[in-house]
């Protein structure tokens, strides 16, 4: 937009969508609203911020904006003020009821089935995710404070609230994997050249010492921590006041030192009866179809989580549609999540078909897309009957490989050229038969 633009004849308002758990809630909408005002535009009604549960606020905004458009002299002061109809996310207080490592002895992975119990009903559906705020570990912060030479009980004002340094860094601010811009600011504060790298705060203060006073100044440049989302792996109709999640402990190396994903490490270390605060993140684009519609569920690794929820829900519904599960992991003996449950669902008829891919059990690596190809004719027949396809797990390369494989199957068994198959697949996606929850 030209800096010299004159928008004095423009009447506008802005509906901003965001997530109040993030530090810059609806910031893009705010910026647009104030920029239009600065260029001379006249706001018909004030900016409306919407959280993830946006329907009520959005509908009210539309109603008021339409009334403002019909008014001859609409302006901010004379039109209806948009009221806040919701208070954002609903947070639940729960405890850890069950905490089980699903991997057998000798597995390369640690994957935890975690059951959370509350005193009140939890409003969620199969396909939703659970949001939880991570916390920085005490021993990590102690090492940072020791390296800096600062007292963790030092009072620190932050956004109008007084915290101790320890409380602020435990619950509010991210100290892991700092951005290059933050490292650059740190370098300016201490007056030294530091390479443009992403680095944890603990490593930064160890390698490039900082004075306590300067450290307090730098804290203002740290980002607030953001919630982590985990696909729900239970059906609310099968569990009373419970929600289940599947968490893989993320492990990686920094030099020779083992490091862990912040939130997955926290959840993995939880013990029974540990209190936990969480909210439900609605995923309305990842819902089950009508009960008489067939579904194909492709969920390798922790992508199994929403598929377990779907199977539970379809079982509760006594759905007439058929259910086909395609699951993959490294080893059959150590990494077959929910094996007993799956066998029971097959025996009762809740699962009509299961295909399994084990990538480390032979010299030839087998992944979910290979199982799709091996059963390509049946897969195509299910598509032709109107089956909905669900995919959950890693975006790259898994979900990309799955889509390429579906197009190949359509080409092979549908008698279509590669371009025709891709066009046909895109039409099916537009019709909503393909739903992905990938990350």
C-alpha positions as a printed NumPy array, in Angstrom:
array([[  0.   ,   0.   ,   0.   ],
       [  1.409,   3.377,  -1.026],
       [  2.505,   5.507,   1.932],
       [  0.801,   8.528,   0.29 ],
       [ -2.545,   6.747,  -0.13 ],
       [ -5.56 ,   8.742,   0.981],
       [ -8.381,   6.523,   2.148],
       [-10.661,   9.242,   3.504],
       [-13.567,   7.852,   1.463],
       [-13.084,   4.324,   2.781],
       [-15.305,   2.872,   5.484],
       [-14.035,  -0.361,   6.935],
       [-13.829,  -2.743,   9.857],
       [-11.633,  -5.745,  10.535],
       [-12.466,  -9.204,  11.834],
       [ -9.215, -10.691,  13.161],
       [ -8.773, -14.421,  13.707],
       [ -6.17 , -15.717,  16.129],
       [ -5.286, -17.867,  19.104],
       [ -5.125, -16.152,  22.491],
       [ -2.474, -18.578,  23.736],
       [  0.032, -16.895,  21.435],
       [  1.809, -13.675,  22.431],
       [  0.772, -11.668,  19.348],
       [ -2.921, -12.516,  19.487],
       [ -4.619, -11.1  ,  16.352],
       [ -1.626,  -8.79 ,  15.764],
       [ -2.018,  -8.859,  11.966],
       [ -5.644,  -7.745,  12.291],
       [ -4.652,  -4.966,  14.688],
       [ -1.951,  -3.712,  12.331],
       [ -4.323,  -3.626,   9.355],
       [ -7.029,  -1.859,  11.367],
       [ -4.697,   0.882,  12.622],
       [ -2.947,   1.253,   9.257],
       [ -6.245,   1.892,   7.467],
       [ -7.11 ,   4.454,  10.13 ],
       [ -3.743,   6.184,   9.727],
       [ -4.386,   6.483,   6.   ],
       [ -7.668,   8.289,   6.606],
       [-10.137,   5.438,   6.567],
       [-13.206,   5.558,   8.83 ],
       [-13.968,   2.508,  10.956],
       [-17.649,   1.571,  10.698],
       [-17.336,  -0.538,  13.826],
       [-14.365,  -1.346,  16.002],
       [-11.893,  -4.16 ,  15.451],
       [-13.208,  -7.555,  16.555],
       [-10.705, -10.153,  17.778],
       [-11.74 , -13.794,  17.587],
       [-10.184, -16.728,  19.402],
       [-10.131, -20.305,  18.081],
       [-13.816, -20.695,  19.009],
       [-14.746, -17.813,  16.757],
       [-18.315, -18.484,  15.627],
       [-20.262, -16.352,  18.123],
       [-17.928, -13.365,  17.928],
       [-17.707, -13.575,  14.142],
       [-21.487, -13.798,  13.687],
       [-22.044, -10.837,  15.974],
       [-19.424,  -8.821,  14.055],
       [-21.125,  -9.599,  10.728],
       [-24.517,  -8.56 ,  12.083],
       [-23.207,  -5.277,  13.427],
       [-21.166,  -4.527,  10.318],
       [-24.191,  -5.075,   8.086],
       [-26.211,  -2.706,  10.29 ],
       [-23.405,  -0.159,  10.043],
       [-23.374,  -0.408,   6.238],
       [-27.106,   0.307,   6.129],
       [-26.733,   3.361,   8.356],
       [-26.445,   6.736,   6.639],
       [-24.046,   8.124,   9.197],
       [-22.285,   5.058,  10.47 ],
       [-19.244,   5.694,  12.625],
       [-17.504,   4.059,  15.515],
       [-19.254,   6.061,  18.225],
       [-22.787,   5.905,  16.844],
       [-23.001,   2.281,  15.779],
       [-23.399,  -0.734,  17.996],
       [-20.25 ,  -1.67 ,  19.876],
       [-19.263,  -5.252,  19.259],
       [-19.534,  -7.077,  22.537],
       [-17.268,  -9.941,  23.512],
       [-19.473, -12.995,  23.528],
       [-16.86 , -15.471,  24.662],
       [-13.911, -15.404,  26.978],
       [-11.608, -17.39 ,  24.731],
       [-10.489, -20.911,  25.517],
       [-11.925, -22.956,  28.309],
       [ -9.139, -24.365,  30.459],
       [ -9.652, -27.64 ,  32.276],
       [ -7.94 , -28.824,  35.446],
       [ -7.106, -32.507,  35.355],
       [ -4.812, -35.144,  36.802],
       [ -2.781, -37.871,  35.151],
       [ -4.818, -41.044,  35.592],
       [ -2.652, -43.356,  33.494],
       [  0.818, -43.017,  31.969],
       [  2.176, -45.927,  29.923],
       [  5.183, -46.321,  27.639],
       [  3.771, -48.181,  24.635],
       [  7.174, -49.177,  23.262],
       [  8.651, -52.511,  24.223],
       [ 12.138, -53.158,  25.576],
       [ 14.759, -52.506,  22.915],
       [ 12.74 , -49.927,  20.969],
       [ 14.477, -46.851,  19.596],
       [ 11.589, -44.7  ,  20.77 ],
       [  9.653, -43.637,  23.857],
       [  5.952, -43.141,  23.136],
       [  3.553, -42.525,  26.   ],
       [ -0.165, -43.154,  26.241],
       [ -1.425, -40.546,  28.719],
       [ -4.908, -40.503,  30.237],
       [ -6.178, -37.299,  31.862],
       [ -9.123, -37.285,  34.25 ],
       [-11.227, -34.251,  35.213],
       [-14.097, -33.619,  37.626],
       [-16.209, -32.053,  34.89 ],
       [-17.194, -33.167,  31.392],
       [-14.677, -32.263,  28.689],
       [-16.174, -30.793,  25.54 ],
       [-14.337, -32.378,  22.61 ],
       [-14.85 , -34.604,  19.597],
       [-12.786, -37.263,  17.899],
       [-10.36 , -35.372,  15.649],
       [ -9.72 , -32.525,  18.107],
       [ -6.385, -31.785,  19.772],
       [ -5.38 , -31.091,  23.352],
       [ -3.396, -27.927,  24.043],
       [ -0.956, -27.747,  26.932],
       [  1.562, -25.079,  27.908],
       [  5.107, -26.371,  28.456],
       [  7.302, -25.347,  31.359],
       [ 11.051, -24.909,  31.429],
       [ 12.826, -27.416,  33.671],
       [ 14.234, -26.286,  37.001],
       [ 17.68 , -27.794,  36.432],
       [ 17.975, -25.946,  33.089],
       [ 17.096, -22.625,  34.725],
       [ 19.422, -23.292,  37.65 ],
       [ 22.279, -23.782,  35.191],
       [ 21.391, -20.52 ,  33.427],
       [ 21.225, -18.563,  36.698],
       [ 24.513, -20.098,  37.87 ],
       [ 26.284, -19.213,  34.62 ],
       [ 24.988, -15.632,  34.76 ],
       [ 25.548, -15.277,  38.504],
       [ 22.019, -14.079,  39.205],
       [ 19.488, -14.919,  41.931],
       [ 16.439, -16.79 ,  40.64 ],
       [ 14.313, -15.105,  43.329],
       [ 15.017, -11.646,  41.934],
       [ 11.687,  -9.801,  41.369],
       [ 11.1  ,  -8.93 ,  37.712],
       [  8.197,  -6.804,  36.392],
       [  6.708,  -8.189,  33.174],
       [  3.68 ,  -6.698,  31.405],
       [  2.472,  -5.028,  34.566],
       [  2.821,  -8.127,  36.752],
       [  5.611,  -8.861,  39.227],
       [  7.293, -12.263,  38.946],
       [ 10.368, -13.825,  40.397],
       [ 12.972, -14.481,  37.729],
       [ 12.506, -18.191,  38.317],
       [  8.697, -18.039,  37.949],
       [  8.905, -15.862,  34.827],
       [ 11.294, -18.186,  33.015],
       [  9.56 , -21.338,  34.229],
       [  6.067, -20.485,  33.095],
       [  6.157, -17.64 ,  30.592],
       [  9.259, -17.259,  28.435],
       [ 10.936, -19.509,  25.911],
       [ 14.634, -20.243,  26.543],
       [ 15.053, -22.922,  23.858],
       [ 16.213, -22.546,  20.27 ],
       [ 16.398, -18.738,  20.273],
       [ 15.913, -16.951,  16.957],
       [ 18.836, -15.419,  15.099],
       [ 17.372, -11.952,  15.731],
       [ 17.423, -12.63 ,  19.47 ],
       [ 20.993, -13.835,  19.339],
       [ 21.897, -10.668,  17.445],
       [ 20.266,  -8.541,  20.17 ],
       [ 22.185, -10.501,  22.827],
       [ 25.419,  -9.787,  20.929],
       [ 24.602,  -6.073,  20.896],
       [ 23.947,  -6.06 ,  24.635],
       [ 27.234,  -7.747,  25.56 ],
       [ 29.206,  -5.955,  22.823],
       [ 30.588,  -9.065,  21.109],
       [ 30.336, -10.691,  17.698],
       [ 28.253, -13.886,  17.723],
       [ 27.573, -16.016,  14.626],
       [ 24.024, -15.909,  13.229],
       [ 22.822, -19.183,  14.719],
       [ 19.82 , -20.543,  16.537],
       [ 20.877, -21.604,  20.027],
       [ 19.459, -22.424,  23.457],
       [ 19.824, -19.731,  26.113],
       [ 21.819, -22.078,  28.349],
       [ 24.457, -22.482,  25.617],
       [ 24.442, -18.765,  24.835],
       [ 25.224, -17.68 ,  28.402],
       [ 27.857, -20.41 ,  28.782],
       [ 29.75 , -19.52 ,  25.613],
       [ 29.21 , -15.751,  25.744],
       [ 28.997, -14.627,  29.402],
       [ 26.683, -11.774,  30.294],
       [ 26.433,  -9.516,  33.335],
       [ 23.334,  -9.938,  35.558],
       [ 22.054,  -6.427,  34.825],
       [ 22.385,  -6.981,  31.07 ],
       [ 20.734, -10.395,  31.407],
       [ 17.647,  -8.777,  32.929],
       [ 17.557,  -6.377,  29.973],
       [ 17.807,  -9.246,  27.513],
       [ 14.835, -11.068,  29.068],
       [ 12.552,  -8.514,  27.441],
       [ 13.572,  -9.885,  24.025],
       [ 12.574, -13.479,  24.805],
       [  9.356, -14.769,  23.247],
       [  6.491, -16.025,  25.328],
       [  6.083, -19.773,  25.284],
       [  3.385, -21.151,  23.024],
       [  1.115, -24.132,  23.693],
       [  1.798, -27.509,  22.156],
       [ -1.   , -29.46 ,  20.509],
       [ -1.456, -33.235,  20.749],
       [ -4.109, -35.106,  18.804],
       [ -6.724, -36.614,  21.074],
       [ -6.731, -40.414,  20.924],
       [-10.028, -41.091,  22.678],
       [-13.747, -40.659,  22.036],
       [-15.705, -38.636,  24.619],
       [-18.587, -41.062,  24.14 ],
       [-16.394, -43.938,  25.27 ],
       [-14.781, -42.145,  28.243],
       [-16.446, -40.229,  31.066],
       [-14.62 , -37.015,  32.024],
       [-11.459, -38.301,  30.333],
       [ -9.247, -37.414,  27.426],
       [ -6.295, -39.437,  26.131],
       [ -3.224, -38.334,  24.16 ],
       [ -0.234, -40.058,  22.553],
       [  3.139, -38.376,  23.119],
       [  6.457, -39.269,  21.528],
       [  9.452, -38.054,  23.535],
       [ 11.43 , -35.983,  21.064],
       [ 15.154, -36.714,  21.485],
       [ 18.061, -35.091,  19.656],
       [ 21.766, -34.382,  20.115],
       [ 23.549, -31.051,  20.579],
       [ 27.22 , -31.91 ,  20.135],
       [ 27.382, -35.036,  22.333],
       [ 24.699, -33.967,  24.799],
       [ 21.181, -35.423,  24.613],
       [ 18.395, -32.851,  24.464],
       [ 14.655, -33.322,  24.487],
       [ 11.617, -31.547,  23.13 ],
       [ 10.414, -29.18 ,  25.834],
       [  6.782, -30.244,  26.161],
       [  7.171, -33.905,  25.205],
       [  9.887, -34.205,  27.851],
       [  7.624, -32.602,  30.46 ],
       [  4.685, -34.879,  29.63 ],
       [  6.911, -37.961,  29.448],
       [  8.19 , -37.317,  32.977],
       [  4.739, -36.923,  34.513],
       [  3.713, -39.43 ,  37.171],
       [  0.269, -40.568,  38.288],
       [ -1.909, -37.896,  39.924],
       [  0.234, -35.05 ,  38.524],
       [ -2.047, -32.025,  37.988],
       [ -2.279, -30.672,  34.447],
       [ -4.035, -27.693,  32.896],
       [ -5.159, -27.988,  29.283],
       [ -7.661, -26.785,  26.71 ],
       [ -9.291, -28.351,  23.676],
       [ -8.297, -27.122,  20.232],
       [-11.196, -27.722,  17.856],
       [-10.272, -29.284,  14.527],
       [-13.49 , -28.962,  12.529],
       [-11.773, -29.932,   9.274],
       [-10.889, -33.358,  10.688],
       [-14.217, -34.942,  11.525],
       [-15.824, -38.311,  10.88 ],
       [-18.344, -38.559,   8.016],
       [-21.84 , -40.01 ,   8.193],
       [-22.04 , -43.335,  10.016],
       [-22.743, -45.273,   6.8  ],
       [-19.652, -43.913,   4.996],
       [-16.521, -46.074,   4.723],
       [-13.27 , -44.626,   6.025],
       [ -9.588, -45.364,   5.381],
       [ -7.3  , -44.273,   8.237],
       [ -3.582, -43.834,   7.5  ],
       [ -1.703, -43.053,  10.712],
       [  1.933, -44.103,  11.11 ],
       [  3.701, -43.448,  14.425],
       [  1.851, -41.008,  16.675],
       [ -0.427, -40.378,  13.702],
       [ -2.245, -43.356,  15.227],
       [ -3.697, -41.023,  17.903],
       [ -6.727, -39.586,  16.07 ],
       [ -7.306, -42.94 ,  14.368],
       [ -7.786, -44.589,  17.763],
       [-10.294, -41.844,  18.601],
       [-12.134, -42.439,  15.321],
       [-12.269, -46.208,  15.873],
       [-13.618, -45.725,  19.405],
       [-16.228, -43.284,  18.134],
       [-17.35 , -45.505,  15.245],
       [-17.594, -48.425,  17.668],
       [-19.772, -46.338,  20.005],
       [-21.961, -45.35 ,  17.049],
       [-22.244, -48.943,  15.821],
       [-21.526, -47.302,  12.472],
       [-22.443, -49.313,   9.393],
       [-19.602, -47.824,   7.343],
       [-16.476, -49.954,   7.055],
       [-13.205, -48.972,   8.747],
       [ -9.746, -49.689,   7.294],
       [ -6.622, -48.903,   9.327],
       [ -3.135, -48.604,   7.805],
       [ -0.498, -48.207,  10.532],
       [  3.288, -48.202,  10.388],
       [  6.264, -48.011,  12.736],
       [  9.776, -49.425,  13.039],
       [  9.373, -52.87 ,  14.628],
       [  6.416, -55.204,  15.108],
       [  7.62 , -56.542,  18.468],
       [  8.373, -53.174,  20.131],
       [  6.372, -50.486,  18.307],
       [  2.873, -51.838,  17.649],
       [  0.781, -49.236,  19.497],
       [ -2.557, -50.444,  20.917],
       [ -2.006, -53.924,  19.518],
       [ -4.445, -55.66 ,  21.885],
       [ -7.153, -53.057,  21.289],
       [ -6.779, -53.328,  17.523],
       [ -7.032, -57.122,  17.663],
       [-10.201, -56.806,  19.747],
       [-11.739, -54.33 ,  17.308],
       [-10.989, -56.722,  14.439],
       [-12.582, -59.618,  16.312],
       [-15.737, -57.618,  17.102],
       [-16.027, -56.231,  13.57 ],
       [-15.423, -52.595,  14.536],
       [-12.313, -52.725,  12.345],
       [-12.919, -54.384,   9.003],
       [ -9.354, -54.31 ,   7.777],
       [ -5.861, -53.638,   9.131],
       [ -2.611, -53.381,   7.186],
       [  0.708, -52.919,   8.97 ],
       [  4.068, -51.615,   7.739],
       [  7.314, -52.2  ,   9.653],
       [ 10.233, -50.16 ,   8.357],
       [ 13.067, -51.876,  10.289],
       [ 12.03 , -55.52 ,  10.371],
       [ 13.729, -56.425,   7.084],
       [ 16.289, -55.117,   4.653],
       [ 13.446, -53.753,   2.569],
       [ 11.876, -50.799,   4.375],
       [  8.115, -50.927,   4.357],
       [  6.074, -47.758,   4.893],
       [  2.336, -47.058,   4.819],
       [  2.44 , -45.973,   1.169],
       [  3.91 , -49.373,   0.234],
       [  0.964, -51.094,   1.916],
       [ -1.369, -48.835,  -0.034],
       [  0.28 , -49.884,  -3.305],
       [  0.241, -53.578,  -2.377],
       [ -3.507, -53.273,  -1.884],
       [ -4.03 , -50.737,  -4.656],
       [ -7.051, -52.359,  -6.298],
       [ -8.942, -52.565,  -2.995],
       [ -7.882, -49.019,  -2.132],
       [ -9.257, -47.761,  -5.455],
       [-12.485, -49.723,  -4.969],
       [-12.991, -48.071,  -1.574],
       [-12.438, -44.644,  -3.164],
       [-15.006, -45.436,  -5.878],
       [-17.508, -46.428,  -3.176],
       [-17.084, -42.992,  -1.594],
       [-14.738, -43.789,   1.278],
       [-13.275, -40.847,   3.197],
       [ -9.5  , -40.903,   3.632],
       [ -7.828, -39.679,   6.82 ],
       [ -4.101, -39.078,   7.184],
       [ -2.243, -38.084,  10.345],
       [  1.457, -37.838,  11.151],
       [  4.421, -36.08 ,   9.597],
       [  3.738, -33.682,   6.753],
       [  7.099, -34.317,   5.083],
       [  7.647, -36.779,   3.584],
       [  4.85 , -39.051,   4.82 ],
       [  1.689, -37.17 ,   3.817],
       [  3.269, -36.085,   0.526],
       [  4.181, -39.698,  -0.268],
       [  0.665, -40.824,   0.618],
       [ -0.913, -38.374,  -1.839],
       [  1.527, -39.329,  -4.601],
       [  0.669, -42.973,  -3.973],
       [ -3.079, -42.32 ,  -4.15 ],
       [ -2.606, -40.607,  -7.53 ],
       [ -0.532, -43.588,  -8.712],
       [ -3.256, -45.996,  -7.57 ],
       [ -5.913, -43.974,  -9.404],
       [ -3.799, -44.051, -12.548],
       [ -3.119, -47.814, -12.338],
       [ -6.596, -49.027, -11.453],
       [ -8.687, -46.212, -12.902],
       [ -7.171, -46.371, -16.36 ],
       [ -6.231, -42.701, -16.327],
       [ -3.122, -40.848, -17.387],
       [ -0.937, -39.2  , -14.736],
       [ -2.4  , -35.703, -15.359],
       [ -5.951, -37.119, -15.429],
       [ -5.315, -38.984, -12.166],
       [ -4.008, -35.873, -10.462],
       [ -6.986, -33.858, -11.701],
       [ -9.386, -36.563, -10.483],
       [ -7.675, -36.631,  -7.082],
       [ -7.911, -32.854,  -6.795],
       [-11.632, -33.084,  -7.539],
       [-12.041, -35.66 ,  -4.764],
       [-10.132, -33.417,  -2.365],
       [-12.372, -30.487,  -3.305],
       [-15.35 , -32.706,  -2.52 ],
       [-13.936, -33.219,   0.982],
       [-13.176, -36.919,   0.962],
       [ -9.529, -36.376,   1.993],
       [ -8.746, -34.996,   5.453],
       [ -5.222, -34.483,   6.759],
       [ -3.947, -33.652,  10.238],
       [ -0.222, -33.394,   9.63 ],
       [  2.658, -31.533,  11.213]])
